[in-house]
Amino acid sequence: MKVYFDASRPDHQEALKALWSATYPNQELHGLISDQWKEMGWQGRDPSTDFRGAGFISLENLLFFAKTFSTSFQRLLKKQGGKRAAWEYPFAVAGVNITFMIMQMLDLDALKPRTFVRPVFLQMLSENEWAFDLLYCVAFVVMDKQWLERNATYMEFNDVLKSTRAQLERELLMDDVLRIEDMPSFSLLS
């Protein structure tokens, strides 16, 4: 969580290129700084400037989502399904915000847990190293579902993120949820 995105590191550059390839497999990337990145929902030509809040893990989360649940990833990227607002949330930046929201929700940087969700999640993580990535994917589809249900606009993004967090917390604390895959919202992924 404390690894910041560093555009000068070759492994970070490769991860960014891998995200592009997983997202647009038949489209050549013309550079790590390019107007093409705006298509994915970055704020500008240089996606590295959008990782400030959540660091390198947010890129890893997007890449995991693109590779593991490509159908859901592409559906959200292309804003398919449901009645969409004229001014939608920017996909990639939303993904970074979701990583940051999960980090806050799980309170992972605190010395002592301040929430009931953290120990539950840490147990899941001890049994599956991909638990954080899976939770991220669930969070993204839950956020989009709530976005559509509210017929939200860009200005309501933070409200939708708060209600997404509340739903994830409720689901993680259910008695029969022992793994991320047991969460009711996991079924939204494809």
Secondary structure, 3 states (H helix, E strand, C coil): CCCCCCCCCHHHHHHHHHHHHHHCCCCCCCCCCCHHHHHHCCCCCCHHHHHCCCCHHHHHHHHHHHHHCHHHHHHHHCCCCCCCCCCCCCHHHHHHHHHHHHHHHHCCCCCCCCCCHHHHHHHHHHHCCCHHHHHHHHHHHHHHHHHHHHCCCHHHHHHHHHHHHHHHHHHHCCCCCCCHHHCHHHHHCC
